Amino acid sequence: MKRLTGIVFAVCTLLHAAGVMANPYTPTLANGSASIERFDLTDNLYVIEISCTAKSDGTLSNIISGWNIDGILYEVETDPGSPAPQANYDLTLVTGGIDVMGGNLANRHTTTTERVRPAVAEPTIMGPLTLTTTGNNVNGAQFVVRIYIKKQ
């Protein structure tokens, strides 16, 4: 039995390392809800996917990623859901008190998936990220944010 348990653990560890399994993380928020998962895309690129739902009054608290990031921010994708957030809603991605996207996540579209790169070419991130939202008042608005990170 010990051997079988060890084999199952080893297989799960290998599957997770290969990106086949993701670690879901659900932060506790005062307003709205979110789930966060990490997926390895290649040997040197992974994505953190944050699925968000605003509260009935449209508010959504700061969302902190469930992992310490150690890599280079490549690009960020926003994908509005249904119901979509208010036109031109804004996001910031903050680490160490700095918006690492340099304002490039302002004025997001309500129906189109958009990808943007950081204002400063590929900043290095070492630590947790906080996603903040402003400019939305749509009840239960849904959207997904995908943060692409190059491994160092």
Secondary structure, DSSP 8 states (H G I E B T S, - for coil): -HHHHHHHHHHHHHHHHTTSS---B----SSSEEEEEEEEEETTEEEEEEEEE--TTS----EE-SS-EEEEEEEEEEEE-SS---TTBEEEEEETTEETTTTTTSSB-SSS-EEE--SSSS-EEEE--EEEEES---TT-EEEEEEEEEE-
